[in-house]
Amino acid sequence: MERSPGVFAPQWRLTSIGIALAISLFAFEGIAVATAMPSAVRDLDGLAFFGWPYSAFLVTNLVGLGVAGQWCDRVGPGRPLLTGIAVFTVGLLMAGFAGHMAVFVLGRGAQGIGVGLASIAVFQIVATAYPPHLRPRALAIISAAYVLPALVGPVVSGTITAQVGWRWVFLGLVPLVLVGALTLLPVLRTLTAPGRASAGGSRKPLFALLAGAGVVVLQSAGNAAVAGRTALAVLLLGAGLAALVAGLRELLPGGSVRLHRGVPAVVALRGLLAGAFYAVESVVPLTLVVLHDFGTVASGLPLLAGALGWWAGAQLQGRITKMARPVLLRWGLAALACCFAGMAALSLPGAPGWPVYLLWIVGGLGMGVSVPTTGVLVLDQSAEDETGTNSSALQISDVTAAGLGTSAAGVLVGATAAGSLGFGSGMAALSLMAMVICAAAAVGASRTAPQAQRTTVN
């Protein structure tokens, strides 16, 4: 049987390899930094500022995403991609050579901007370099590129940190990043600027900065509440919500909150599924240790199972051609809802812990189906000069919601540690909330079809 040309056919092979390499390196850095951080803060005497490198990356990543959208729409993906890679490389060098915690934090901030710029540019390459029927498989490459770092990242970065020092977790990536840039140069020369971007792009970075600051302030509000500082918590909560809402109103398509049909609904649902998934994922190992007496290795293996499920789901959605994308999205969200319902049950007294391995495969499968599918829906419904802007909104929704979800989970864990709530009850409540969010999103999945295509989802 003759095989149809795929994303690794000769005309797209170098582009696919370049995309896979670039995204894998960005993902590896995000995973590896958690392993290197304890040694870095000890050497830099920065334990009091342990959370700052993470917050700096989150905020500047949103800024990079906000800048990249209309920049790509105006000039094409070439300059934003190369600028992003250059800024990311500078950030790696700053972190690797840092002699003070402030320099390390600035390096992480530069990495956040670089990843934001480059990730939107890569998304636009998918939109312009591949024909529409190959876009699902090209987006599956991006999903798969996150899996390998999830599998080997902690081991590799831990070994590097132990054998040659934490600085090489950052410095060692520099030559690989440059190779990735060189691999993508041929396709960048063939792509032309899609047209003019809409007005207002110069304000995007400011509103992205505002939204990122809102996420950080909301996390601080939760920590203040757990610590019993009620007045401060209320003040921070109000300020954080005001900043977040003001920022997202400018960054997301109009009608996203109300699930207006088409791109606004896709962007909103992407945020819902990301927030739910990352909130629960962040507490899975801790739940197994506290409630089920699992060891360190055994408690981390569900994340490996989830990564494999994500890869399988991404490959599956790339090969399904006869099912409407809103229908496929609904199935992915249903899988996530089932996973979270099971996680809630495992938090009950006397429940076994071993089913979490199966549940997290199901959850990873749901994400692997849903995340690329939302990307395809956005690309299919975007005019040529709107691809960058809409892709930016999709990624901003994802990153912001993931930050809020993990922050909420952290605050909940803090509440259980303070004795305000039982640990099992807290984790069950978190999982049930995530289940409700994904179930509601599944109901609204039919609204991700464009206005003229009222797809019936059965």
Beta strands, then each sheet from edge to edge (+ up, - down):
end
